Amino acid sequence: MTSPMIPSSFQYNDLPWGGQLVPMIIAKSAPSNTVNKLPDGYLWLSDLTLGGTGTVYCQLGTTSGQANWASLSSGAAGALNTLSDGTTLVNPVTGNIQILGTASEIVVTSNPASHNLTISLAGNVVFPGSISAATTITASTGLTVTTGNVLVSAGNVTLTSGNLTLSSGNLAVTGTSSLQGTANINTSTAAVTNIGTGGTGAVNIGNTTGGVAITGLETLGSLTANGTINLNTTGNGVTTIGNAAGSDSTIIQSGATGNGIAINGNANATGILIGNDANANVIVIGNLTGATSLALQVGTGNFSLSGATASTYTIGTGATTGTILIGSTAQTGTITLGSSSGTNIVNIAAGAGASTVNIANAQVAGAVNIGAGMTTGTITVGGTGLQTGTIAIGIGTGAQTINLGTGGTGVKTIAIGGTAANVITLANTQTAGSLSVGTAMTTGTISIGGTAQTGTMTLGSSSGTNIVNIANGSGATTLNIANVQTAGSVNVGAGMTSGTITIGGTAQTGTMTLGSSSGTNSLIIAGGSGATTVTIANSQTGGSVAIGTAMTTGTISIGGTGLQTGTISIAPGTGAQIVNIATGGTGVKTINIGTGSVADVINVGSSTTGNITNLASAITSLPGPVYIYTGAGAPGNGLALHVGDIYINTTAASATTRMYIATAASTWTNVTCAA
């Protein structure tokens, strides 16, 4: 069916879930939550034709017996979306913007029935700031000021009856004030009463007949008095001379003669305070004229010169001659410079002049400590720039001990000499004494010489007779000399013409290696032209002497290759020996004895009875060549290689089978023996 109240083409149950008709009330006014208690879902139009606003409302539901009408449109005047103070926008939360007051200042009262908010002042208003009125302020029951001031810059303050009470604050009147009768000003409080302190005109107090009596604190803008002046000689009040806000000076001076100026404290516990206020004062005592002097004296109450945390203290910066003395000439107490728990800089003789700095330069005992308590940081002695002068440490003529890096158990790095081509001398001028490097070390490394050095390093270059000991202790030391270098030379005693060179211990059991190289090199022993006596294992009674036992190629030569005339002896001992020549291994060896082109005399064996010379080879070759064979049985024809070869049968049973001679290749002819 069609709604009789809203022209619409929708029919009942047109929506998928069904529903009911939504009626609309058309009226001039807006609906009221308390009067128009219609069922939920009703619509209400404030009709423009009837003089309404054009707003459509919907009844959202009934709570606590009241309807809840909400506008669905903004009406003809448009929607109210936000409020602002002219700068900052405030958006509604759930359709509402709160307008709140301030306690004791602004009160906001809402009236739901009349749909309005009333903004008014509180019953007792507390103004957070000052009040300015363009017209007259009238207080019907009196005016009380508890704190703050009452300032009337123009016009009058008139009290026809009653009192003007200021329990705290000031009454400032810049115009003319007229008080007739008895006037009491500040008769009971401890506050300061100022009369005429800010103006430029004269302040007239008193008359010629009544006189003026001033008790307590007096402040006078201008005062001229001659003769003796006594200020507050009997009272207990504060005596103030000068105006803190004034622009002129306060001068206290004495004549050229007399007793000068005396400011006495009379043992006052507070003391004599000069410039001791909260202002940034400039305090100057004394001048630079002529023989002006300044003496600051103190008793046992101590002397303190202190300032703010960032103050700068200047002493004697204008002096170009003269003396600055800190500390007594016979003082036994402590003098401290720069004892700070913070990080600061203490400069002594930090100017560009050629200053002479003396520290403990006259005392004959005591101690001089520099950085003794430091755990980090750097101590520098000497110029970091282009210093050319001398730095001397421990140059006294007395017997001294000079320690560098000897304290504590911490590991220290001691560097002497930088990256420049320095000349460093240790014990270079003394003629006696001793020089020790690392004598107490049990671990660690001692390095002498640069890792890429090309210059000369000299140990024990003396024209006198001395002893140079290297690895001379009783420990199992490993001594490396030129053990890493791959080229160059190692010389031991190369310039000696007499004396002894000993390598190896007299009771040594370890291994001594000369020239153990994987490369091809030359190992020369007694390679000079002198008549050297070379002894190898010449005193030992046991052990072994091996020469070239691991060689697989190369040459071993014993004896001179030139005009040697001396004797070469192999196994000349008197003991029973076995002398082996080329007896080892399976390789075929060629043994040459006296094979030269000269008429050598070769002796094998001796004529001593019982001497036996054994030839273990089955074939003996004689010049020709002619071979001599030995064997069991008759020889084969294949053994006959040369005419004249001889075969001896070791198992012959007759005179005709004992010996054979080759009459041609592969032809043997027997020789008939006598038996």
Secondary structure, 3 states (H helix, E strand, C coil): CCCCCCCCCCCCCCCCCCCCCCCEEEECCCCCCCCCCCCCCCEEEECCCCCCCCCEEEEEEEECCEEEEEECCCCCCCCCCCEECCCCEECCECCECCCCCECCCEEEEEECCCCEEEEEECCCCCCCCCCCCCCCCCCCCCCEECCCEEEECCCCCCCCCCCCEECCCEEEECCCCCCCCCCCCCCCCCCCCCCCCCCCCCCCCCCCCCCCCCCCCCCCCCCCCCCCCCCCCCCCCCCCCCCCCCCCCCCCCCCCCCCCCCCCCCCCCCCCCCCCCCCCCCCCCCCCCCCCCCCCCCCCCCCCCCCCCCCCCCCCCCCCCCCCCCCCCCCCCCCCCCCCCCCCCCCCCCCCCCCCCCCCCCCCCCCCCCCCCCCCCCCCCCCCCCCCCCCCCCCCCCCCCCCCCCCCCCCCCCCCCCCCCCCCCCCCCCCCCCCCCCCCCCCCCCCCCCCCCCCCCCCCCCCCCCCCCCCCCCCCCCCCCCCCCCCCCCCCCCCCCCCCCCCCCCCCCCCCCCCCCCCCCCCCCCCCCCCCCCCCCCCCCCCCCCCCCCCCCCCCCCCCCCCCCCCCCCCCCCCCCCCCCCCCCCCCCCCCCCCCCCCCCCCCCCCCCCCCCCCCCCEEEECCCEEEEEECCCCCHHHCCCCCCEEEECCCCCCCCCEEEEEECCEEEEECCCC
